[in-house]
Amino acid sequence: MNAREPATRLRQVTLANGLTLECAERGEPGGVPVLLLHGITDSWRSFEPVLPWLPGHWHTIAVSQRGHGGSARPAGGFGTRDFAADAAALIEALELPPVVVVGHSMGAAVALRLAIDRPELVRGVVAAGGFASFSDKAELVAFIGSMLALGDTVPREVAERFQRDTLAGPVADGLIETMVDECLRTPAAVWRAAFAGLLEDDFSAELGSVRVPVLLTWGDADAFAPEADQQRLARELQLATRRVYPGVGHALHWERPERFALDLVRFVGGLAAGTS
């Protein structure tokens, strides 16, 4: 692992369903494939703080999910099942062997959904700031309700408040501004549909069907995903381990990118050794 900046190749990949997804690739095409899935309203740039710390011999792909960043914006289909189907189609389009899927927040739900629906494509899962379920949390449902009331344009102050609420400590200079800009690239209609989609897919009863190792990373100052969900995920996922980041918020990969990368490297190493 190193802190040098290897080349990032940004390109559009067309899926079998005709959608195009914006992907940032690093490393060697034949290396260990690692797919990075961002949280709701973000883009591939959510993982930009982590990328420099990942091994150059991996094949790392950070994707902007449909409706986000520079990816296609279809008229509908913004539930976790839709995002997971896109991830499966991307793996197939790139002709990758089974991948390590790393997801943050909504992306963690998409990663678990992918492991449930298409297990043959997944080697392991890292769920950062993950949820065991969404619709059973009154505060979260109320927050999602406020997002559903957005008009035709997302006000910058709404995007900034949303991003700052994911943090409990400082991040790199300019990161919040960058991610607010990325939020505002996501149309208000996608905000509404993607937030609504979180309440529509309750995958909690299917967690036991995930057969691959799962690393659960979580900051104990997370204002969104509660400790109870981490315990439930650890209990119901057959091959789960946990890493807790003291004093860190929901966007732990922004606050502690080097440690997050180190945990990821150790997890992937354990997969290779059969110890994860």
C-alpha positions in Angstrom: 0.0 0.0 0.0 1.3 3.5 -0.8 0.3 7.1 -0.8 1.4 7.8 -4.4 -1.2 8.7 -7.0 -1.4 6.0 -9.6 -3.3 6.9 -12.8 -7.1 7.0 -12.7 -8.8 6.0 -15.9 -12.3 7.5 -16.1 -14.6 5.9 -18.7 -18.2 5.1 -19.5 -19.1 1.4 -19.5 -22.2 0.3 -21.4 -24.2 -2.5 -19.7 -26.2 -5.2 -21.4 -29.4 -3.3 -20.4 -28.1 -0.3 -22.5 -27.3 2.0 -19.5 -23.9 3.6 -19.3 -22.1 3.9 -15.9 -19.2 6.2 -15.1 -16.3 4.2 -13.7 -12.9 5.3 -12.3 -10.4 2.5 -12.6 -7.0 2.1 -11.1 -4.3 -0.6 -11.0 -3.8 -3.7 -13.1 -6.6 -5.2 -15.2 -5.6 -8.7 -14.1 -5.3 -7.8 -10.4 -7.7 -8.6 -7.6 -11.0 -7.0 -8.7 -12.4 -4.6 -6.1 -15.7 -2.8 -6.8 -16.5 0.4 -4.8 -20.2 1.4 -4.4 -20.9 4.9 -3.0 -23.7 6.0 -0.8 -26.9 7.7 -1.8 -26.6 11.0 -3.9 -22.8 10.6 -4.0 -20.6 9.4 -6.9 -17.4 7.4 -7.5 -15.6 10.4 -6.0 -16.8 9.3 -2.5 -13.9 6.9 -2.6 -11.3 9.4 -3.9 -9.7 9.8 -0.4 -9.2 6.0 -0.2 -7.9 5.2 -3.7 -4.3 6.5 -3.2 -3.9 4.1 -0.3 -4.9 0.9 -2.2 -2.4 -1.4 -3.7 -1.5 -0.6 -7.3 -1.6 -4.3 -8.3 -5.4 -4.5 -7.5 -7.9 -3.8 -10.2 -10.0 -1.2 -8.4 -13.2 0.1 -10.0 -15.2 2.9 -8.4 -18.5 3.4 -10.1 -21.1 6.1 -10.1 -24.4 4.3 -9.7 -27.3 5.0 -12.1 -28.7 8.5 -11.7 -25.5 9.7 -9.9 -22.4 11.5 -11.0 -21.8 11.1 -14.8 -23.8 7.9 -15.1 -27.0 7.5 -17.1 -30.2 8.9 -15.6 -33.1 6.5 -16.5 -36.7 7.5 -15.8 -37.0 5.0 -13.0 -35.5 2.0 -11.2 -33.6 3.5 -8.2 -34.1 0.7 -5.6 -31.3 -1.3 -4.1 -32.3 -4.3 -6.4 -31.8 -2.0 -9.4 -28.4 -0.8 -8.3 -27.4 -4.4 -7.5 -28.5 -5.6 -10.9 -26.4 -2.8 -12.5 -23.4 -3.9 -10.4 -23.8 -7.4 -11.6 -24.1 -6.2 -15.2 -21.0 -4.1 -14.8 -19.0 -7.1 -13.5 -20.2 -9.1 -16.5 -19.5 -6.3 -19.0 -15.9 -6.0 -17.6 -15.6 -9.8 -17.7 -14.3 -9.8 -14.1 -13.9 -12.9 -11.9 -15.7 -12.8 -8.5 -15.1 -9.4 -7.0 -14.7 -7.9 -3.5 -17.6 -5.5 -3.2 -17.1 -2.5 -1.0 -20.2 -0.4 -0.2 -20.8 2.7 1.9 -24.3 3.3 3.5 -26.7 2.7 0.6 -23.8 1.1 -1.3 -23.4 -1.4 1.6 -27.1 -2.4 1.1 -26.4 -2.7 -2.6 -23.3 -4.9 -1.9 -25.3 -7.2 0.3 -28.2 -7.3 -2.2 -25.7 -8.3 -4.9 -24.3 -11.1 -2.7 -27.8 -12.3 -2.1 -29.0 -12.1 -5.7 -25.8 -13.0 -7.6 -23.5 -14.9 -5.2 -21.4 -16.3 -8.0 -20.1 -12.8 -8.8 -19.0 -12.0 -5.2 -15.9 -13.0 -3.4 -16.4 -10.9 -0.3 -18.2 -7.8 1.0 -17.1 -4.8 3.0 -20.1 -2.9 4.4 -19.1 0.5 5.7 -21.7 2.3 7.8 -24.2 -0.4 6.8 -27.8 -0.9 7.8 -29.6 -4.2 8.6 -32.9 -2.6 7.5 -34.4 0.9 6.9 -38.1 1.0 7.4 -38.1 0.1 11.1 -36.3 3.3 12.2 -38.7 6.2 12.9 -36.1 9.0 12.7 -34.7 7.6 9.4 -38.2 7.3 8.0 -38.9 10.9 9.0 -35.6 12.0 7.4 -36.4 10.2 4.2 -39.9 11.8 4.2 -38.2 15.2 4.3 -36.1 14.2 1.3 -39.3 13.0 -0.6 -40.6 16.6 -0.2 -37.8 18.1 -2.2 -38.9 20.2 -5.1 -37.5 20.2 -8.7 -34.1 21.4 -7.5 -32.0 20.3 -4.5 -31.0 23.5 -2.5 -27.2 23.6 -1.9 -27.8 24.1 1.8 -29.8 20.8 1.9 -26.9 18.9 0.2 -24.3 20.5 2.5 -26.2 19.7 5.7 -26.7 16.1 4.5 -23.0 15.7 3.9 -21.9 17.4 7.0 -24.2 15.2 9.1 -22.3 12.2 8.0 -19.2 13.4 9.8 -18.0 13.5 13.4 -14.6 14.9 12.8 -12.4 16.7 10.2 -11.8 15.6 6.7 -9.3 16.7 3.9 -9.6 20.3 2.8 -12.1 20.7 0.0 -13.7 17.3 0.3 -17.0 18.4 1.7 -17.3 21.0 -1.1 -16.5 18.4 -3.7 -19.0 16.0 -2.4 -21.7 18.7 -2.1 -21.0 19.5 -5.8 -21.4 15.7 -6.6 -24.7 15.6 -4.7 -26.0 18.5 -6.7 -25.2 16.6 -10.0 -27.8 14.1 -8.8 -31.3 15.3 -9.9 -33.9 15.9 -7.3 -36.1 13.2 -8.9 -33.3 10.7 -8.2 -32.9 11.9 -4.6 -36.6 11.2 -4.1 -36.7 7.9 -5.9 -33.5 6.5 -4.3 -34.5 7.5 -0.8 -38.0 6.0 -1.3 -36.3 2.9 -2.6 -34.5 2.3 0.7 -37.9 1.7 2.3 -39.0 -0.7 -0.3 -36.4 -3.4 -0.1 -36.2 -5.1 3.3 -33.4 -7.7 2.8 -33.0 -8.4 6.5 -34.7 -11.8 6.3 -32.2 -12.8 3.6 -29.0 -11.9 5.4 -28.4 -15.6 6.3 -28.1 -16.5 2.7 -24.9 -14.4 2.3 -22.2 -17.1 2.2 -19.1 -15.0 1.6 -17.0 -13.2 4.3 -18.3 -9.8 5.2 -16.3 -7.0 6.9 -18.5 -4.5 8.8 -16.7 -1.2 9.4 -18.5 1.4 11.5 -17.8 4.6 13.3 -19.2 4.7 16.9 -20.2 8.3 16.3 -22.4 7.4 13.3 -25.5 9.5 13.4 -27.3 7.4 10.8 -26.5 3.6 11.1 -27.0 2.5 14.7 -24.9 0.1 16.8 -28.0 -2.2 17.0 -27.8 -2.7 13.2 -24.1 -3.6 13.4 -24.9 -6.2 16.0 -27.7 -7.6 14.0 -25.6 -7.8 10.8 -22.8 -9.5 12.7 -25.3 -12.0 14.2 -27.2 -12.8 11.0 -24.4 -12.8 8.5 -22.6 -16.2 8.7 -19.1 -15.0 8.1 -19.0 -11.5 9.5 -16.3 -9.6 11.4 -16.4 -6.1 12.7 -14.1 -3.1 12.9 -15.2 -0.2 15.0 -13.7 3.3 14.5 -13.8 5.3 17.8 -15.1 8.8 17.5 -15.8 8.6 13.8 -19.1 9.3 12.0 -21.0 7.7 9.2 -18.6 8.6 6.4 -15.7 6.8 8.1 -13.8 6.4 4.7 -13.6 10.2 4.5 -12.5 10.7 8.1 -10.1 7.8 8.2 -9.2 6.9 4.6 -5.8 5.4 5.4 -7.2 3.2 8.2 -10.1 2.2 6.0 -7.8 1.2 3.2 -5.6 -0.8 5.6 -8.7 -2.7 6.9 -9.7 -3.4 3.3 -6.2 -4.6 2.4 -6.1 -7.0 5.4 -9.6 -8.3 4.6 -8.6 -9.0 1.0 -5.4 -10.6 2.2 -7.5 -12.8 4.5 -9.7 -13.9 1.5 -6.6 -15.0 -0.4 -5.3 -16.9 2.7 -8.7 -18.3 3.5 -8.8 -16.7 6.9 -11.4 -13.8 6.5 
